[in-house]
Structures are given as structure tokens and as C-alpha cells.
Amino acid sequence: MDLTVRAGDVVETKKPHPCGGRRWEVVRTGAEYKIRCLTCGRTVVLDHDGLAKRLRRGSGEER
Ligand SMILES: [Zn+2]
């Protein structure tokens, strides 16, 4: 899947974080993607495939 996220983007995941939040800020991109939950502030590091699987389709278009 094509991933077009950049640092600073807000993305939405298919499944909510345990805290109930679905929206994340992209902190860093590259070989690994670091995202921060906007609800609880926790950060998660994922590889490209891991992030691509979690994101809702079309994320990045809505702000
Ligand atoms: Zn959270």
C-alpha cells in the first residue's frame, strides 16, 4: 500500500488505541514511523507495513 504521510500529519487508525483514541500525529517518517496518540500522548514506532495496515484508507485527505 502506498503511504504518503509526513511528519506533522494527523492520521486515523482503523482500530482505536486502548485509550480510545484513533487520531495520531506523525512524529517521524523514514525507515521507521513514529506516531503519537493525540488522546493519551503515547508514542508508537512502526515499520512501513505495520503503519500501512493500521491506517484507514484515504487518511491524510481529511484534516
Ligand atoms: Zn492513546
N, CA, C, O and the ligand as a Tripos MOL2 file, in Angstrom:
@<TRIPOS>MOLECULE
protein
  253   251    64     0     0
PROTEIN
NO_CHARGES

@<TRIPOS>ATOM
      1 N           0.8550   -1.2000    0.0000 N.3       1 MET1
      2 CA          0.0000    0.0000    0.0000 C.3       1 MET1
      3 C           0.8850    1.2420    0.0000 C.2       1 MET1
      4 O           1.9700    1.2570    0.5820 O.2       1 MET1
      5 N           0.4070    2.2480   -0.6480 N.am      2 ASP2
      6 CA          1.1720    3.4820   -0.7240 C.3       2 ASP2
      7 C           0.9540    4.2970    0.5450 C.2       2 ASP2
      8 O          -0.1730    4.4620    1.0100 O.2       2 ASP2
      9 N           2.0270    4.7910    1.0800 N.am      3 LEU3
     10 CA          1.9390    5.5920    2.2950 C.3       3 LEU3
     11 C           2.4320    6.9990    1.9960 C.2       3 LEU3
     12 O           3.5850    7.2050    1.6180 O.2       3 LEU3
     13 N           1.5670    7.9260    2.1660 N.am      4 THR4
     14 CA          2.0010    9.3030    1.9250 C.3       4 THR4
     15 C           1.7720   10.1330    3.1730 C.2       4 THR4
     16 O           0.9840   11.0790    3.1700 O.2       4 THR4
     17 N           2.4570    9.7760    4.2190 N.am      5 VAL5
     18 CA          2.3650   10.5730    5.4320 C.3       5 VAL5
     19 C           3.6810   11.3120    5.6460 C.2       5 VAL5
     20 O           4.7590   10.8220    5.3080 O.2       5 VAL5
     21 N           3.5600   12.4670    6.2000 N.am      6 ARG6
     22 CA          4.7480   13.2600    6.5050 C.3       6 ARG6
     23 C           4.7010   13.6520    7.9720 C.2       6 ARG6
     24 O           3.6450   13.6280    8.6030 O.2       6 ARG6
     25 N           5.8380   14.0070    8.4910 N.am      7 ALA7
     26 CA          5.8880   14.4580    9.8790 C.3       7 ALA7
     27 C           4.9280   15.6360   10.0410 C.2       7 ALA7
     28 O           4.9110   16.5590    9.2270 O.2       7 ALA7
     29 N           4.1430   15.5870   11.0910 N.am      8 GLY8
     30 CA          3.1860   16.6510   11.3490 C.3       8 GLY8
     31 C           1.7840   16.3140   10.8980 C.2       8 GLY8
     32 O           0.8290   16.9680   11.3160 O.2       8 GLY8
     33 N           1.6380   15.2990   10.0470 N.am      9 ASP9
     34 CA          0.3070   14.8950    9.5980 C.3       9 ASP9
     35 C          -0.4610   14.2450   10.7420 C.2       9 ASP9
     36 O           0.1280   13.6460   11.6420 O.2       9 ASP9
     37 N          -1.7660   14.3700   10.6920 N.am     10 VAL10
     38 CA         -2.6240   13.6570   11.6300 C.3      10 VAL10
     39 C          -3.3060   12.5350   10.8630 C.2      10 VAL10
     40 O          -3.9430   12.7640    9.8350 O.2      10 VAL10
     41 N          -3.1630   11.3200   11.3770 N.am     11 VAL11
     42 CA         -3.7250   10.1600   10.6970 C.3      11 VAL11
     43 C          -4.7020    9.4550   11.6320 C.2      11 VAL11
     44 O          -4.6970    9.6610   12.8460 O.2      11 VAL11
     45 N          -5.5380    8.6170   11.0260 N.am     12 GLU12
     46 CA         -6.5440    7.9030   11.7960 C.3      12 GLU12
     47 C          -6.3520    6.4040   11.5810 C.2      12 GLU12
     48 O          -6.1560    5.9550   10.4520 O.2      12 GLU12
     49 N          -6.4080    5.6350   12.6610 N.am     13 THR13
     50 CA         -6.2220    4.1920   12.5440 C.3      13 THR13
     51 C          -7.5670    3.4890   12.5150 C.2      13 THR13
     52 O          -8.5730    4.0050   13.0030 O.2      13 THR13
     53 N          -7.5610    2.2960   11.9300 N.am     14 LYS14
     54 CA         -8.7960    1.5100   11.8560 C.3      14 LYS14
     55 C          -9.2550    1.1200   13.2450 C.2      14 LYS14
     56 O         -10.4330    1.2380   13.5850 O.2      14 LYS14
     57 N          -8.3110    0.6530   14.0380 N.am     15 LYS15
     58 CA         -8.6520    0.2350   15.4000 C.3      15 LYS15
     59 C          -8.1920    1.2980   16.3720 C.2      15 LYS15
     60 O          -7.0920    1.8330   16.2330 O.2      15 LYS15
     61 N          -9.0090    1.6060   17.3390 N.am     16 PRO16
     62 CA         -8.5880    2.6160   18.3140 C.3      16 PRO16
     63 C          -7.4790    2.0970   19.2240 C.2      16 PRO16
     64 O          -7.3390    0.8950   19.4490 O.2      16 PRO16
     65 N          -6.7080    3.0300   19.7310 N.am     17 HIS17
     66 CA         -5.7200    2.7400   20.7650 C.3      17 HIS17
     67 C          -6.4820    2.2760   22.0080 C.2      17 HIS17
     68 O          -7.6590    2.6040   22.1610 O.2      17 HIS17
     69 N          -5.8390    1.5280   22.8860 N.am     18 PRO18
     70 CA         -6.5130    1.1220   24.1370 C.3      18 PRO18
     71 C          -7.1310    2.2840   24.9120 C.2      18 PRO18
     72 O          -8.0820    2.0870   25.6690 O.2      18 PRO18
     73 N          -6.6010    3.4870   24.7270 N.am     19 CYS19
     74 CA         -7.1550    4.6470   25.4360 C.3      19 CYS19
     75 C          -8.4310    5.1370   24.7700 C.2      19 CYS19
     76 O          -9.1280    5.9920   25.3160 O.2      19 CYS19
     77 N          -8.7420    4.6010   23.5880 N.am     20 GLY20
     78 CA         -9.9710    5.0150   22.9040 C.3      20 GLY20
     79 C          -9.7280    5.9840   21.7650 C.2      20 GLY20
     80 O         -10.6420    6.2740   20.9930 O.2      20 GLY20
     81 N          -8.5050    6.4910   21.6480 N.am     21 GLY21
     82 CA         -8.2150    7.4600   20.5940 C.3      21 GLY21
     83 C          -7.9080    6.7970   19.2650 C.2      21 GLY21
     84 O          -7.3340    5.7080   19.2190 O.2      21 GLY21
     85 N          -8.2870    7.4470   18.2070 N.am     22 ARG22
     86 CA         -7.9980    6.9390   16.8670 C.3      22 ARG22
     87 C          -7.0800    7.8670   16.0840 C.2      22 ARG22
     88 O          -6.5650    7.4950   15.0300 O.2      22 ARG22
     89 N          -6.8810    9.0530   16.5920 N.am     23 ARG23
     90 CA         -6.1170   10.0300   15.8180 C.3      23 ARG23
     91 C          -4.7030   10.1490   16.3520 C.2      23 ARG23
     92 O          -4.4760   10.2070   17.5600 O.2      23 ARG23
     93 N          -3.7650   10.1850   15.4300 N.am     24 TRP24
     94 CA         -2.3460   10.1760   15.7650 C.3      24 TRP24
     95 C          -1.6260   11.2540   14.9820 C.2      24 TRP24
     96 O          -1.9720   11.5500   13.8380 O.2      24 TRP24
     97 N          -0.6270   11.8310   15.6080 N.am     25 GLU25
     98 CA          0.2390   12.7530   14.8960 C.3      25 GLU25
     99 C           1.4980   12.0070   14.4700 C.2      25 GLU25
    100 O           2.1030   11.2810   15.2580 O.2      25 GLU25
    101 N           1.8750   12.1950   13.2330 N.am     26 VAL26
    102 CA          3.1040   11.5720   12.7470 C.3      26 VAL26
    103 C           4.2860   12.3930   13.2500 C.2      26 VAL26
    104 O           4.4110   13.5800   12.9480 O.2      26 VAL26
    105 N           5.1490   11.7390   14.0220 N.am     27 VAL27
    106 CA          6.2790   12.4430   14.6020 C.3      27 VAL27
    107 C           7.4920   12.3410   13.6840 C.2      27 VAL27
    108 O           8.2260   13.3130   13.5040 O.2      27 VAL27
    109 N           7.6930   11.1770   13.1150 N.am     28 ARG28
    110 CA          8.8730   10.9710   12.2880 C.3      28 ARG28
    111 C           8.5810    9.9270   11.2210 C.2      28 ARG28
    112 O           7.8680    8.9560   11.4750 O.2      28 ARG28
    113 N           9.1220   10.1240   10.0440 N.am     29 THR29
    114 CA          8.9920    9.1220    8.9850 C.3      29 THR29
    115 C          10.3850    8.6760    8.5580 C.2      29 THR29
    116 O          11.3890    9.2680    8.9550 O.2      29 THR29
    117 N          10.4300    7.6440    7.7590 N.am     30 GLY30
    118 CA         11.7200    7.1240    7.3120 C.3      30 GLY30
    119 C          11.6800    5.6130    7.3470 C.2      30 GLY30
    120 O          10.6600    5.0120    7.0090 O.2      30 GLY30
    121 N          12.7700    4.9900    7.7480 N.am     31 ALA31
    122 CA         12.7980    3.5340    7.8510 C.3      31 ALA31
    123 C          11.7690    3.0700    8.8730 C.2      31 ALA31
    124 O          11.1730    2.0000    8.7410 O.2      31 ALA31
    125 N          11.5740    3.8960    9.8920 N.am     32 GLU32
    126 CA         10.5360    3.6200   10.8780 C.3      32 GLU32
    127 C           9.6460    4.8310   10.9860 C.2      32 GLU32
    128 O          10.0630    5.9640   10.7480 O.2      32 GLU32
    129 N           8.4170    4.5640   11.3490 N.am     33 TYR33
    130 CA          7.4420    5.6440   11.5130 C.3      33 TYR33
    131 C           7.0880    5.7440   12.9780 C.2      33 TYR33
    132 O           6.7280    4.7560   13.6170 O.2      33 TYR33
    133 N           7.1940    6.9440   13.4970 N.am     34 LYS34
    134 CA          6.8560    7.1630   14.8960 C.3      34 LYS34
    135 C           5.5910    8.0030   14.9280 C.2      34 LYS34
    136 O           5.5330    9.0730   14.3220 O.2      34 LYS34
    137 N           4.5890    7.5240   15.6280 N.am     35 ILE35
    138 CA          3.3270    8.2670   15.7270 C.3      35 ILE35
    139 C           2.9640    8.4530   17.1900 C.2      35 ILE35
    140 O           3.3080    7.6330   18.0410 O.2      35 ILE35
    141 N           2.2580    9.5530   17.4680 N.am     36 ARG36
    142 CA          1.8730    9.8500   18.8420 C.3      36 ARG36
    143 C           0.3640    9.9340   18.9270 C.2      36 ARG36
    144 O          -0.2810   10.6350   18.1480 O.2      36 ARG36
    145 N          -0.1820    9.2200   19.8700 N.am     37 CYS37
    146 CA         -1.6200    9.2320   20.0980 C.3      37 CYS37
    147 C          -2.0380   10.6220   20.5850 C.2      37 CYS37
    148 O          -1.4820   11.1450   21.5510 O.2      37 CYS37
    149 N          -3.0200   11.2070   19.9070 N.am     38 LEU38
    150 CA         -3.4370   12.5530   20.2790 C.3      38 LEU38
    151 C          -4.2940   12.5510   21.5360 C.2      38 LEU38
    152 O          -4.5170   13.5990   22.1430 O.2      38 LEU38
    153 N          -4.7710   11.3830   21.9230 N.am     39 THR39
    154 CA         -5.6330   11.3060   23.0940 C.3      39 THR39
    155 C          -4.8310   11.1400   24.3820 C.2      39 THR39
    156 O          -5.0660   11.8430   25.3650 O.2      39 THR39
    157 N          -3.8800   10.2010   24.3690 N.am     40 CYS40
    158 CA         -3.1410    9.9370   25.6050 C.3      40 CYS40
    159 C          -1.6800   10.3680   25.5140 C.2      40 CYS40
    160 O          -0.9870   10.4110   26.5310 O.2      40 CYS40
    161 N          -1.2020   10.6860   24.3110 N.am     41 GLY41
    162 CA          0.1570   11.1930   24.1810 C.3      41 GLY41
    163 C           1.2290   10.1320   24.0790 C.2      41 GLY41
    164 O           2.4160   10.4540   24.0170 O.2      41 GLY41
    165 N           0.8340    8.8790   24.0590 N.am     42 ARG42
    166 CA          1.8200    7.8040   23.9810 C.3      42 ARG42
    167 C           2.3610    7.7000   22.5440 C.2      42 ARG42
    168 O           1.6250    7.9230   21.5830 O.2      42 ARG42
    169 N           3.6140    7.3690   22.4120 N.am     43 THR43
    170 CA          4.1890    7.2130   21.0770 C.3      43 THR43
    171 C           4.3950    5.7380   20.7510 C.2      43 THR43
    172 O           4.6650    4.9190   21.6290 O.2      43 THR43
    173 N           4.2600    5.4240   19.4610 N.am     44 VAL44
    174 CA          4.4350    4.0620   18.9710 C.3      44 VAL44
    175 C           5.3390    4.1270   17.7480 C.2      44 VAL44
    176 O           5.2010    5.0230   16.9160 O.2      44 VAL44
    177 N           6.2580    3.1810   17.6400 N.am     45 VAL45
    178 CA          7.1250    3.1070   16.4660 C.3      45 VAL45
    179 C           6.7140    1.8910   15.6430 C.2      45 VAL45
    180 O           6.5950    0.7820   16.1650 O.2      45 VAL45
    181 N           6.4990    2.1160   14.3540 N.am     46 LEU46
    182 CA          6.0630    1.0500   13.4600 C.3      46 LEU46
    183 C           6.9180    1.0620   12.2110 C.2      46 LEU46
    184 O           7.4700    2.0960   11.8350 O.2      46 LEU46
    185 N           7.0280   -0.1090   11.5570 N.am     47 ASP47
    186 CA          7.6610   -0.0770   10.2470 C.3      47 ASP47
    187 C           6.5910    0.2810    9.2110 C.2      47 ASP47
    188 O           5.4140    0.4300    9.5420 O.2      47 ASP47
    189 N           7.0100    0.4130    7.9830 N.am     48 HIS48
    190 CA          6.1070    0.8700    6.9310 C.3      48 HIS48
    191 C           4.8640   -0.0080    6.8280 C.2      48 HIS48
    192 O           3.7430    0.4980    6.7980 O.2      48 HIS48
    193 N           5.0650   -1.3280    6.7740 N.am     49 ASP49
    194 CA          3.9200   -2.2200    6.6110 C.3      49 ASP49
    195 C           2.9950   -2.1800    7.8130 C.2      49 ASP49
    196 O           1.7720   -2.2100    7.6720 O.2      49 ASP49
    197 N           3.5850   -2.1130    8.9910 N.am     50 GLY50
    198 CA          2.7780   -2.0670   10.2020 C.3      50 GLY50
    199 C           1.8870   -0.8440   10.2260 C.2      50 GLY50
    200 O           0.7240   -0.9210   10.6240 O.2      50 GLY50
    201 N           2.4290    0.2790    9.8020 N.am     51 LEU51
    202 CA          1.6280    1.5000    9.7890 C.3      51 LEU51
    203 C           0.5880    1.4450    8.6760 C.2      51 LEU51
    204 O          -0.5650    1.8250    8.8800 O.2      51 LEU51
    205 N           0.9910    0.9760    7.5050 N.am     52 ALA52
    206 CA          0.0680    0.9280    6.3670 C.3      52 ALA52
    207 C          -1.1570    0.0860    6.7020 C.2      52 ALA52
    208 O          -2.2730    0.4170    6.3010 O.2      52 ALA52
    209 N          -0.9490   -0.9960    7.4310 N.am     53 LYS53
    210 CA         -2.0650   -1.8690    7.7880 C.3      53 LYS53
    211 C          -3.0170   -1.1990    8.7560 C.2      53 LYS53
    212 O          -4.2220   -1.4460    8.7260 O.2      53 LYS53
    213 N          -2.4800   -0.3580    9.6050 N.am     54 ARG54
    214 CA         -3.3100    0.2380   10.6500 C.3      54 ARG54
    215 C          -4.1050    1.4450   10.1810 C.2      54 ARG54
    216 O          -5.1480    1.7700   10.7480 O.2      54 ARG54
    217 N          -3.6190    2.0940    9.1620 N.am     55 LEU55
    218 CA         -4.2720    3.3420    8.7590 C.3      55 LEU55
    219 C          -5.5600    3.0970    8.0010 C.2      55 LEU55
    220 O          -5.7020    2.1270    7.2560 O.2      55 LEU55
    221 N          -6.4860    4.0020    8.2160 N.am     56 ARG56
    222 CA         -7.7010    3.9840    7.4060 C.3      56 ARG56
    223 C          -7.3450    4.4760    6.0110 C.2      56 ARG56
    224 O          -6.4740    5.3290    5.8410 O.2      56 ARG56
    225 N          -8.0190    3.9340    5.0330 N.am     57 ARG57
    226 CA         -7.8060    4.3820    3.6580 C.3      57 ARG57
    227 C          -8.1850    5.8440    3.5330 C.2      57 ARG57
    228 O          -9.1490    6.3050    4.1440 O.2      57 ARG57
    229 N          -7.4310    6.5540    2.7490 N.am     58 GLY58
    230 CA         -7.7700    7.9420    2.4850 C.3      58 GLY58
    231 C          -7.2970    8.8860    3.5770 C.2      58 GLY58
    232 O          -7.5660   10.0860    3.5220 O.2      58 GLY58
    233 N          -6.5940    8.3540    4.5690 N.am     59 SER59
    234 CA         -6.1160    9.2430    5.6060 C.3      59 SER59
    235 C          -5.1290   10.2430    5.0030 C.2      59 SER59
    236 O          -4.3980    9.9270    4.0650 O.2      59 SER59
    237 N          -5.1260   11.4080    5.5400 N.am     60 GLY60
    238 CA         -4.2740   12.4350    5.0000 C.3      60 GLY60
    239 C          -5.0600   13.4210    4.1520 C.2      60 GLY60
    240 O          -4.6240   14.5510    3.9310 O.2      60 GLY60
    241 N          -6.2350   12.9810    3.6730 N.am     61 GLU61
    242 CA         -7.0570   13.8730    2.8690 C.3      61 GLU61
    243 C          -7.9210   14.7510    3.7500 C.2      61 GLU61
    244 O          -8.1940   15.9060    3.4230 O.2      61 GLU61
    245 N          -8.3460   14.1960    4.8650 N.am     62 GLU62
    246 CA         -9.1880   14.9890    5.7610 C.3      62 GLU62
    247 C          -8.3440   15.5660    6.8830 C.2      62 GLU62
    248 O          -7.4450   14.9090    7.4080 O.2      62 GLU62
    249 N          -8.6400   16.7590    7.2270 N.am     63 ARG63
    250 CA         -7.8830   17.4000    8.2790 C.3      63 ARG63
    251 C          -8.8210   17.9790    9.3090 C.2      63 ARG63
    252 O          -8.3710   18.5690   10.2910 O.2      63 ARG63
    253 ZN         -3.8320    6.5640   23.2180 Zn       64 ZN64
@<TRIPOS>BOND
     1     1     2 1
     2     2     3 1
     3     3     4 2
     4     3     5 am
     5     5     6 1
     6     6     7 1
     7     7     8 2
     8     7     9 am
     9     9    10 1
    10    10    11 1
    11    11    12 2
    12    11    13 am
    13    13    14 1
    14    14    15 1
    15    15    16 2
    16    15    17 am
    17    17    18 1
    18    18    19 1
    19    19    20 2
    20    19    21 am
    21    21    22 1
    22    22    23 1
    23    23    24 2
    24    23    25 am
    25    25    26 1
    26    26    27 1
    27    27    28 2
    28    27    29 am
    29    29    30 1
    30    30    31 1
    31    31    32 2
    32    31    33 am
    33    33    34 1
    34    34    35 1
    35    35    36 2
    36    35    37 am
    37    37    38 1
    38    38    39 1
    39    39    40 2
    40    39    41 am
    41    41    42 1
    42    42    43 1
    43    43    44 2
    44    43    45 am
    45    45    46 1
    46    46    47 1
    47    47    48 2
    48    47    49 am
    49    49    50 1
    50    50    51 1
    51    51    52 2
    52    51    53 am
    53    53    54 1
    54    54    55 1
    55    55    56 2
    56    55    57 am
    57    57    58 1
    58    58    59 1
    59    59    60 2
    60    59    61 am
    61    61    62 1
    62    62    63 1
    63    63    64 2
    64    63    65 am
    65    65    66 1
    66    66    67 1
    67    67    68 2
    68    67    69 am
    69    69    70 1
    70    70    71 1
    71    71    72 2
    72    71    73 am
    73    73    74 1
    74    74    75 1
    75    75    76 2
    76    75    77 am
    77    77    78 1
    78    78    79 1
    79    79    80 2
    80    79    81 am
    81    81    82 1
    82    82    83 1
    83    83    84 2
    84    83    85 am
    85    85    86 1
    86    86    87 1
    87    87    88 2
    88    87    89 am
    89    89    90 1
    90    90    91 1
    91    91    92 2
    92    91    93 am
    93    93    94 1
    94    94    95 1
    95    95    96 2
    96    95    97 am
    97    97    98 1
    98    98    99 1
    99    99   100 2
   100    99   101 am
   101   101   102 1
   102   102   103 1
   103   103   104 2
   104   103   105 am
   105   105   106 1
   106   106   107 1
   107   107   108 2
   108   107   109 am
   109   109   110 1
   110   110   111 1
   111   111   112 2
   112   111   113 am
   113   113   114 1
   114   114   115 1
   115   115   116 2
   116   115   117 am
   117   117   118 1
   118   118   119 1
   119   119   120 2
   120   119   121 am
   121   121   122 1
   122   122   123 1
   123   123   124 2
   124   123   125 am
   125   125   126 1
   126   126   127 1
   127   127   128 2
   128   127   129 am
   129   129   130 1
   130   130   131 1
   131   131   132 2
   132   131   133 am
   133   133   134 1
   134   134   135 1
   135   135   136 2
   136   135   137 am
   137   137   138 1
   138   138   139 1
   139   139   140 2
   140   139   141 am
   141   141   142 1
   142   142   143 1
   143   143   144 2
   144   143   145 am
   145   145   146 1
   146   146   147 1
   147   147   148 2
   148   147   149 am
   149   149   150 1
   150   150   151 1
   151   151   152 2
   152   151   153 am
   153   153   154 1
   154   154   155 1
   155   155   156 2
   156   155   157 am
   157   157   158 1
   158   158   159 1
   159   159   160 2
   160   159   161 am
   161   161   162 1
   162   162   163 1
   163   163   164 2
   164   163   165 am
   165   165   166 1
   166   166   167 1
   167   167   168 2
   168   167   169 am
   169   169   170 1
   170   170   171 1
   171   171   172 2
   172   171   173 am
   173   173   174 1
   174   174   175 1
   175   175   176 2
   176   175   177 am
   177   177   178 1
   178   178   179 1
   179   179   180 2
   180   179   181 am
   181   181   182 1
   182   182   183 1
   183   183   184 2
   184   183   185 am
   185   185   186 1
   186   186   187 1
   187   187   188 2
   188   187   189 am
   189   189   190 1
   190   190   191 1
   191   191   192 2
   192   191   193 am
   193   193   194 1
   194   194   195 1
   195   195   196 2
   196   195   197 am
   197   197   198 1
   198   198   199 1
   199   199   200 2
   200   199   201 am
   201   201   202 1
   202   202   203 1
   203   203   204 2
   204   203   205 am
   205   205   206 1
   206   206   207 1
   207   207   208 2
   208   207   209 am
   209   209   210 1
   210   210   211 1
   211   211   212 2
   212   211   213 am
   213   213   214 1
   214   214   215 1
   215   215   216 2
   216   215   217 am
   217   217   218 1
   218   218   219 1
   219   219   220 2
   220   219   221 am
   221   221   222 1
   222   222   223 1
   223   223   224 2
   224   223   225 am
   225   225   226 1
   226   226   227 1
   227   227   228 2
   228   227   229 am
   229   229   230 1
   230   230   231 1
   231   231   232 2
   232   231   233 am
   233   233   234 1
   234   234   235 1
   235   235   236 2
   236   235   237 am
   237   237   238 1
   238   238   239 1
   239   239   240 2
   240   239   241 am
   241   241   242 1
   242   242   243 1
   243   243   244 2
   244   243   245 am
   245   245   246 1
   246   246   247 1
   247   247   248 2
   248   247   249 am
   249   249   250 1
   250   250   251 1
   251   251   252 2
@<TRIPOS>SUBSTRUCTURE
     1 MET1         2 RESIDUE 1 A MET
     2 ASP2         6 RESIDUE 1 A ASP
     3 LEU3        10 RESIDUE 1 A LEU
     4 THR4        14 RESIDUE 1 A THR
     5 VAL5        18 RESIDUE 1 A VAL
     6 ARG6        22 RESIDUE 1 A ARG
     7 ALA7        26 RESIDUE 1 A ALA
     8 GLY8        30 RESIDUE 1 A GLY
     9 ASP9        34 RESIDUE 1 A ASP
    10 VAL10       38 RESIDUE 1 A VAL
    11 VAL11       42 RESIDUE 1 A VAL
    12 GLU12       46 RESIDUE 1 A GLU
    13 THR13       50 RESIDUE 1 A THR
    14 LYS14       54 RESIDUE 1 A LYS
    15 LYS15       58 RESIDUE 1 A LYS
    16 PRO16       62 RESIDUE 1 A PRO
    17 HIS17       66 RESIDUE 1 A HIS
    18 PRO18       70 RESIDUE 1 A PRO
    19 CYS19       74 RESIDUE 1 A CYS
    20 GLY20       78 RESIDUE 1 A GLY
    21 GLY21       82 RESIDUE 1 A GLY
    22 ARG22       86 RESIDUE 1 A ARG
    23 ARG23       90 RESIDUE 1 A ARG
    24 TRP24       94 RESIDUE 1 A TRP
    25 GLU25       98 RESIDUE 1 A GLU
    26 VAL26      102 RESIDUE 1 A VAL
    27 VAL27      106 RESIDUE 1 A VAL
    28 ARG28      110 RESIDUE 1 A ARG
    29 THR29      114 RESIDUE 1 A THR
    30 GLY30      118 RESIDUE 1 A GLY
    31 ALA31      122 RESIDUE 1 A ALA
    32 GLU32      126 RESIDUE 1 A GLU
    33 TYR33      130 RESIDUE 1 A TYR
    34 LYS34      134 RESIDUE 1 A LYS
    35 ILE35      138 RESIDUE 1 A ILE
    36 ARG36      142 RESIDUE 1 A ARG
    37 CYS37      146 RESIDUE 1 A CYS
    38 LEU38      150 RESIDUE 1 A LEU
    39 THR39      154 RESIDUE 1 A THR
    40 CYS40      158 RESIDUE 1 A CYS
    41 GLY41      162 RESIDUE 1 A GLY
    42 ARG42      166 RESIDUE 1 A ARG
    43 THR43      170 RESIDUE 1 A THR
    44 VAL44      174 RESIDUE 1 A VAL
    45 VAL45      178 RESIDUE 1 A VAL
    46 LEU46      182 RESIDUE 1 A LEU
    47 ASP47      186 RESIDUE 1 A ASP
    48 HIS48      190 RESIDUE 1 A HIS
    49 ASP49      194 RESIDUE 1 A ASP
    50 GLY50      198 RESIDUE 1 A GLY
    51 LEU51      202 RESIDUE 1 A LEU
    52 ALA52      206 RESIDUE 1 A ALA
    53 LYS53      210 RESIDUE 1 A LYS
    54 ARG54      214 RESIDUE 1 A ARG
    55 LEU55      218 RESIDUE 1 A LEU
    56 ARG56      222 RESIDUE 1 A ARG
    57 ARG57      226 RESIDUE 1 A ARG
    58 GLY58      230 RESIDUE 1 A GLY
    59 SER59      234 RESIDUE 1 A SER
    60 GLY60      238 RESIDUE 1 A GLY
    61 GLU61      242 RESIDUE 1 A GLU
    62 GLU62      246 RESIDUE 1 A GLU
    63 ARG63      250 RESIDUE 1 A ARG
    64 ZN64       253 GROUP 0 **** ****
